[in-house]
Amino acid sequence: MDAKARNCLLQHREALEKDIKTSYIMDRMINDGVLTVSEEEKVKNEPTQQQRAALLIKMILKKDNYSYISFYNALIHEGYKDLAGLLHGGIPVISSSNGGKDSVGGITSYVRTVLCEGGVPQRPVVFVTRKKLVNSIQQNLFKLNGEPGWVIIYGMAGCGKSVLAAETVRDHSFLDGCFPGGVHWVSVGKQDKSGLLMKLQNLCARLDQDESFSQRLPLNIEEAKDRLRILMLRKHPRSLLILDDVWDPWVLKAFDNQCQILITTRDKSVTDSVMGPKYVVSVESGLGKEKGLEILSLFVNVKKADLPEQAHSIIKECKGSPLVVSLIGALLRDFPNRWDYYLRQLQNKQFKRIRKSSFYDYEALDEAMSISVEMLREDIKDYYTDLSILQKDVKVPTKVLCILWDMETEEVEDILQEFVNKSLLFCDRNGKSFCYYLHDLQVDFLIEKNRNQLQDLHKKLITQFQRHHQPHTLSPDQEDCMYWYNFLAYHMASANMHKELCALMFSLDWIKAKTELVGPAHLIHEFVEYRHILDEKDCAVCENFQEFLSLNGHLLGRQPFPNIVQLGLCEPETSEVYQQAKLQAKQEVDNGMLYLEWMCSKLKQERNFWKSRLMRMKCFVVHSLQMTDS
């Protein structure tokens, strides 16, 4: 132990022996590898608390610098911050040139001391590295080059922003080179003015432990802001301030004190109100499959290769959300036979049953998402509820939402940008047009939260669509054209608008327009999916259209596109397809079009015979395939 550290310990020996309880302090020192179990037993054998403390300090005085640092860290962790403050001036600086001998778990004693002193959270019990993101954050902090500025870690709830921020500074060479003045962590969260003042007062007290600047706490936010600026400038230059979980721009302005600041937030617009260079690091909402499986394997103490099939399904179902994987992993550690149960709860969107205390701020997924929605402005909350009708993995053009809300494009984009900024929606910018989509977990959350409103929400969209469009007149030039062709029937079925759905699906105009643009496969799929609804209206008509599509699908997928009216005239005279085709043919003949109609009943009967044989063969093949699959 160097002379400065030894003298500091001797100077404050009496105060330490008088106040400390050794049990938990020794546990931490044993974990750090600087105290042995036999030494712990010797201390425990002393008859009084003060004698136990005296023997422990005597042992530390005979040890090295790492023992001093471990003892200092233990005092902070066990609530003896005033005593730790006495030893602060004697902390030895251990350089990275020591060949790593001061490293425990890959983290040097110097790093542990700096982070512990700055209030940086420890690593989660189960932890996997995300080196690419950590490197990106460090590179952006390098760009500040010692000058005031902001680096923003931004992403949706539960994506691991806080863990990444802490991991960024858990690096000896990075701290030593960029922030030798230390790191100061503040968990901000949602605050009112009194809560913010308390946060600022606590930070000022931490930065001015010897009270050399003032012996009283600042009385208001402005005074606290001024005090913080002076402390950072004079006592803690070249240090990093980390603000975790920032929600409001006005809160951030209180920390705008001409220093280097790293923040984590769900809302990247919070820095719009502050000055200086800003660099944004966007965190994807999910881990990769392998990282997700690694977390589960660590929780249940099973090799990744030996995880059950349900583990893969859980990762797939939650899209690798770190929050969900950690919650389920922690639950499985306690109940290792519940793989099927937790997978089923996730699939059934029973988020309240996936609940567990963890290192995250939220014990359940619905709680984490709900709090983001509640923080929206009152005048746009209903617009977010409207997004409950969106499907998973579907990108929606702005124009669709313009129709839904009956607004100009610019107004809609402004509202949607609010959701994007708060990590409640994602935007895909393809050239001039914007498309928006939700994370799968956000879709599940909205459906579960607004289940009783879903039918009305779908009906609202269809009603608005009918005000602006006729289905068969949609033009490929329109931005929203493909969305309506793919999902109009889905929204009608979900709105329980069976009459409108049948009118759409039993329309030769719709079949012509849709198959010409996207081919017949999707339309055939819709006839199968909504067969139970279409049969209610008219089973025979439904069969007419299905037969027509099945027999002519190979033609409807070709270019040049065949004349669908002519194909319809080849159907039996009793078919609804034939009736619609004949009606259109009569109207178009007046405009000079020429159509041919099968007049020979014998030929039609023969054609219908082979058609029925073909349909029976097709049914047999489908049935055989189903039997094989089962």
N, C-alpha and C positions, 0 to 999 in steps of 0.2 A: 504494500500500500504506500502511495507516495506521501510525502511529508504534509502537504496541504490537507489531504483527506484525513490523515491520522490526527493532526492537530485539531481539526474541526470536530472530530468524534470525541476526542479527549475534552475539548472545551465544553461540550454540551452533554457530557456523560451523565452528570448528576440528574439533569432534567429527564433524560431518556430512561434512566434506571427507575426513576420515581413513577413514571406514567405508563410505560408500555406493558401490554400483556403479550407474552412471547409465543403463545401456542400457534396462532394463525400466521404470525410473522415468520416463524420457523418453517411452516408448511411451504410458504412461497419461496424461501431461500433453498429448501431442499429441492423443490421443482426446478429452480435455476441452477442446481448442481454446485452450489457454493457451501453447502452445509450437509454433513452426513447424518444418517439416522442415529448412529452411536453418539454423536455430539448432541443431537436433540434429546436423547435419553438422559445424558448427563445434566442438561439444563433442567429437564422436567423433575429430576430427583432433588433439586434444591427446595427447601421447605417453604419459602415465601416468594411472592410475586417479584419483589424488589431484588431478591437474591438471584432469581432466575434471569431477570433482565441484566443484572450485573455480570453474570457468567457469560451470557450471550454476547454482550459488548466486548468482554475480554477476549472471547474467541475471534470476533470480527477484527479486532485490532491486530491479531497475529496473521490475518489473511491478506489477500491482494485487493486490487482496485475493484475487481468484479464483485467481491463480497460487499464492499461499501455501497456500490450501485444497487445491488440486489436488496440490501437492507433499506436503502432510501426508497426504492420502488415499493417494497412491502409496507413501509410506513404510510405511503400515499394511498395504496389500495385498501388498507385496513382502517382508514379514517384518521390517521395521525398527521394531518396536513400541516399543523402548526409545528410539530416536531421535525417533520421533513423539511420545512422551511429553514430550520436552524442548520440543517446539514447541506442545504442547497449550495452554499458558497464553496463547499469542499469537494464537490463532485469532480472526480478526475476525468479528463478528456482522453478517451482511448481512440487512437487513430486507426484507420482502416488498414494500416501497414502492419498490423499485428498478426497477419497471416490467418485471420479469422478465428484465433483461439478464444476470443471473447464472445464467439457466436453460439447462441442456443437456439435450435430450431431454425437456423439460417438467419437469425436476427441478432445483431450485435447488442451488447449491453448499452452502448451509446444510444442506439436507436430506441431500445426499450425505455431508457431514461427520458429521452426527449419526448417520446410519444406519451408516456405515462404522465409526465409533468404537464403536457399540453392537453390532457384529457381525451386523447384519441382512443376510440374503442378498440378492444382486443379483437383478434381474429375470431370468427365463429368457431365453435367446436368442430364442426364439419366444414371444411373449406377446400375449394378447388381454384386453381389459378386461372386468371384471364389475362395473360401476358400482353396480348395485342392491345386491349383496352387500356391497361395500366401504362404501357409504353406511350400510347396516344395522349393520355392525360399528362404524363411527364414531359413529353415533347412540347405540348402547348404551354406548360408552365415555364419551360426553357425559353419560349418565345417572348415571355414578359421581360426577360433579360434584366431582372432586378428592378424594373420600373413598375409603378402602380398599374394594376390591370386585373382582369377577371378571367377565370376559366370556369365554364359552366358544364357540369355533368348532368345530362338531361335524359329523362326516360320515364316510362309509365310505372305505376305502383308495383313494388316487389321485383324490380329487374336487377337489384343489387348495386344501386348507385353509392350508398353509404359504405358498403364493403370495399368497393373500388377506390373511393376517396381515401379510406384508411390505408389500403394496400399501396397506394401511390407513394405515400411518405414512409412506408416501412422498408426503406432502402438507404443503407449507410452512405454510400457515395453520393446519392442524389441529395440527401439532407445536408451532408457536409459541404457539397459544392454549391447548392442553390439557396439553402435556408439554414445557414449556420446559427442564425438567431433563434431558431426553434419553430415549433408548430403549435398553433392554438386552435382547438376545436370547440365550436359552439353548436349545440343541438338547438336549432331555432324553432321549427314547427310553426303551428298557427298561433299567433299572439295578438293580444290587445295591447294598448299602450302601457298598462301597468306591467304586463308580462314582459314586454320588450325592455322596459326600464330595468327590471330585475335581471334579465340576461346581460344587459350592458354593465350593470353594477358588478355582477359576479365576474365578468371578464376583466373589468378594470381592477378589481381586487386581486385577481390571479396574476395580472401583469405587474402589480405594484405591491408585492408581498411585504417588502420592507417599509411601505408607506412613506417612501422618500418624496413623493409628489404631493400627497394629501392624506390626512388622517381621517377624513370622512368620505363617505360614498357620494357620488353625484346625485343631485336632488331631482333632476329632470332629464329628459332624453337629449336635449341640446347640450347640456353640460356634460353628460356622459359621452356624447359623440366627440366633443372637444377633448375631454380627458383621454379618450381612447386614441385619438390621433396623436397626441403628444407622447403618450406611452409607447406607441408603436414606432414613432419616429426616433425618440431619444433613448429608450431603454431596450427596445426589441427591434432594431433595424435588421433588415434582411431576414425577416421571419415570415411565415405563411399563416394567414388566417383562414380557417376552414369553416364555412357556414353550412350546416347540414339541414336538409329538408326545409328549404325556403319556399314560402307560399305567396308572400305579398311584396310588391315593389316598394311600398312605403316603409316596410320593415328593413329592406335591404339598404335604403338610403341612410339609415342610422349607422350602418357599418362602412359607408363610403368615406374612407379616411386616408386616401392616398397611399394604400399599401397593396400588397399582392394577396388576392383573395381567390380561393377555390370554393365553389358552391355546388350543392346537389339540389335538384328541384325537379318537379314534374311539369313546371311551366317555364319554358325558356324565355318568355317575354318579361319575366320579373326584372331582368337587367336593363330593360328599355329606359328606365328612369335614372340610371347612373352613368357616369362619364368614364372614359378611359377605354383602352383596347379590350376586346372581348373575344374569347375563343370558345366554341361550343363543341363538346364531345357527346355525341348521341349514343345512348346505350340501347342496344336491341332488346326487345321485350323478352326474348327467350334464349336459353342456353342451347348449344348444339346437343344432339342426341347423346353423344359419348360423354359430355360433361354432366348432363342430367343423370345418366346411369351411374357415373362415378360418385355423384353426391348420394344417390340412393344406396350404393354399395357401402359407402363409408358409414352411413347411418345404421344400416342393418348388419354391418360387419361381415359381409359376404363378398367374395370376389365378383367382379363385374360380369365375368363369363358365366357365373353360377346363378345370376339373378333370374327369377321366374319370368315367364312371358308377359305377365301383368305389368312388370316394371317398364317394358318397352311401350306398352299401351298407355300407361300413365304419362310418360314423357310426351308421347304423341298427342294425347288428349289435351294436355295443358300447354302444348307448344314450348315445353322446356322452361316455363316460368320459374325463376329461382325461388320465389315466395312459395308457390304451390309445391314444388319438389321438396323444399325444406320442411314445409308443414307436414306433408304426407310422410316424408322420411322420418321425422321426429315421432310421429304417431306409430309408424311401423316398428321403430326401435322398442316402443313399449308393448305393441301388440303385433308380433311378427307373423301371425297367421291371418292377418286381415287384408292381404293384397286384393282379393276379389271385392271385399267390402268397400275399400276406399276408391278403387277404380270405378265401382258402380255409383258411388256418391258423386264422383267427378263427372261421369257420363250423364247422370240424372240432374246435374247442376245443383246438388244439395250442398252448397258451399258452407252453410252453417254447421254441418256435421264434420267438416274438415277444419277442426279448430285445435290449436295447440300453442302454448306459450313458447316463444322462440326469440332469437336475437333481433328479429324484425319488430317494428313498432306495432304491428297488427297481428292479432291471434287468428284471424280468419280472412280468406280472400275477399268475401263480400264486404267486410269492414274496410279493407284497404281501398277497394274500388268506390264504395259508397261515399267515402269522405271526399274523394276527388269531385264527384258529381255534386255533392252538397256545397262545394266551394264555388260552383259556377254562379254567375250573376242570375238573379231571379228572372230577368227578362229573356234568358236564353235556355233555361232548364228544360222547358217543354220541347224545344227544338231537339235537344239531345234525346229526350224520351222518344221522339219520332223515329230515331235511328234504330229502334228496337226491331223494325221490320227488315233490316238488312240481313243478308245471308253471310255465312262464313266464307272467307276467301273470295269475296265478290267486290270488285272495285266499281264504285258508283260515280258516273259523271256528274259534274256540278249541275247540269241542266235538269237532271231528274229531280234534284232537291229544289231547284228554282220552281218547277211545276208543283211540287208538294207544298211549298210554302208561299207560292204565288208572289215571288220576289224577283228583283233584278239580279243578274249574275254577281255583280259586285257586292250587293248586300249579303247574299248567301255565302260568298267566299269569306267575307269578314266574320260571319258567325262561325263558320267551319274552322277558320284559322284560330279562333278562341279555343275550340276543342283540341286542335292539333297542338297548340302551344302548351296545353295542360295535359298532354299525353293521353287524351281520351279518344283520339282519332288519329289516323295516319293518312298522309297525303302522298300520292304518286303523281309527280309532275312530268307529264309526257308532252314536251313541247309547250304549246300555248294552252292546252286543255288540262284541267286538274281532275283527278279521280280520287275518291276517298274510300277508306275501308277501316273496319274495326278488327282488333285482335280477337281471336276465337273466344278468349275468356271474357272479353267485354261484351261480345254478342250473347254469350250464355248469361252473364250478369244482367243485361238489359231485359232479356226474355223472361228470366226468373222474376225480376223486380216488377215488370210491367205486364205480367201474364194476363191479367184481367182486361187489359186495354188493347191487346194485340189485334183482335178482330177489327175494332174501331179504327186503329191506326192504319191497317191495310186498306180498309174501306175508304179512309180519307185520301190515301194515295190514288186509288182507282177513280174516285170522284173527281179529283183534280186532273187526272190524266184525261178523263172524258171531256172535261172543259176545254182542253187544249188540243187534243188529237182525235183522229179517227184511226183505229188500229191498222187498217190495210193501206192507209195513205202515208205511213211513216217512210221518210226518205233516207237512203244510206248516207246522205250528206249531213243529216242531223246528228249532233253530238251524242244524243241519248238514244238513237235508233236501236242499236244492238242491245241495250239494256232492256227495252220494252219487248223486243222480240223474244228474248231469253226468259224474262221474268214476269211478264204481264199475267200469264195464266196462273203462275204461283201466287201472285198477290190477290187475284180474284178468288182462288180457292181458299186462301188464308182468311180472306174477308167474308167467307161464307156467301159470296155473291154467285150462287150456282146458276142462276138464270143468265147472268152476263157471261159466265165462263162457257156455258153451252153455246150461247150465241156466237162467241168467239171461235170455239173449236169446231163448230158445225158451219163454218163460213168458208166457202171456196175462195173468196177474196183473201182471207187471212192465210189459208194454206198456200196459195200462190205467192203472196208477198213474203211469207216466212221461209218457205223452201227455196225460193229464188235467191234469198240472201244467205241462209245458213244451212241449207240442205234439209232432207227429210228426217234425219236420225233423231234430232231433239224433239220434233213434233210427234213422232211415233212414241218416243219415251213419255211424253206428256199424256198421250191417249191412254197409255198403260197406267201411269201414275194416278190420273184422275178418273179412271174408268168407273169407280164407284159413284162418282158425282154425275158423270155423263149418262150412265145407265139409268139413273133416276129420272132424267128428263125424257129420254127416248132411247131405249136399248137398241132398237132396229137402226135408227139414224147413226148412233155411235158405231155400230158394226159396219154400216155402209162406208163411213169415212175411214175406219181402220182398214177395211179390205182395199179401199182405193189406194191408201198410202202403202200398204204392204205389196200390192201388185205393181204399183207404178213408181215405187221408191227409187229403183235403179235408173229410171228415166228422169225423175225430178232432181237427181243429183248431178246431172250432166250439163255441159255447156255445148252449144247454145241451149238455153232453157226451153223445154217443149211448151206447146200451147196447152195450158191446163184445162181450158174449156173443151178443146177437142178430146182430151183424155177423158173428161167427165162424160162426154156424149157417148163414149164406148161402154159406160156402165149400164146395168139393167134399168129399164124404164121406171121400175118401182123404187129405185135408189134415190135418196135425197141428193146425192152428188149429181146424178143425172138431171134431176129437176132444176137444181141451181145452174148447172152448165147450160141447159136448154134455154133457161130464162135469159142468161147473159148472151148466149148466141143470137137469140132473136133481137136483142137490143143492138148488138154489134153488126148484125147483117145489114141493118138500116144504114150503117156507116161504111158499107162496102166490104166487110169481112166475109170470108167464105169458110163454111164448116161442113164436114161430112158426118152423116148420122147412119148408124147401122140400122137398116130397115128390115132385113131378113130375120124373122123371128127364129128360124131354125139355126142360123149362124149364131145368134145371141144365146140361144139355149145351149148350143155346143160350147160356146165360150164360157158360159156360166158353169157348165158341168166341169170343165177343166179348172176353172177358178176355184170351185168348191173342193175339188180333189187336191189342189195345191194348198188351200187353206188347211185341210185336214192333215196333209203331210207336214205342214209347218207346225201345227199344234202338236203333232206326234214328236217332231224333233225337239221342240221346246220342252215337252213333258219328259222326254228321254234325258235331256241335258239336266233338268232339275233333279231327276232321279239319281243321275250320276253324281251331281254335286252333293246331294244329301247322303 
